[in-house]
Amino acid sequence: MIRHINKGTCSSAVDFEVENGIVTNCRFIGGCDGNTKGVAKLVIGRPVDEIIHLLDGVDCRGRGTSCPDQLAQALKEYQQQH
């Protein structure tokens, strides 16, 4: 499991796993419980590139980021390292 520490969001972190370019597990720590659980379920089974394309730049309340955007940022970092 990889943990990304979120910046600028109510959730403090997002944990995820990737196998063969597909997200196989995702869980947000904190944040809006229903929304983060929903996002986590929706990304499981999807390719990393697709998730980044869908979630990169999603804004929450003018913060310039959001929980979904932080997941996209985490996956970008993952791609750079692997």
Sequence and secondary structure as in RCSB ss.txt:
>XXXX:A:sequence
MIRHINKGTCSSAVDFEVENGIVTNCRFIGGCDGNTKGVAKLVIGRPVDEIIHLLDGVDCRGRGTSCPDQLAQAL
KEYQQQH
>XXXX:A:secstr
 EEEE SSSSEEEEEEEEETTEEEEEEEEES HHHHHHHHHHHTTSBHHHHHHHHTT  STTSS  HHHHHHHHH
HHHHHH 
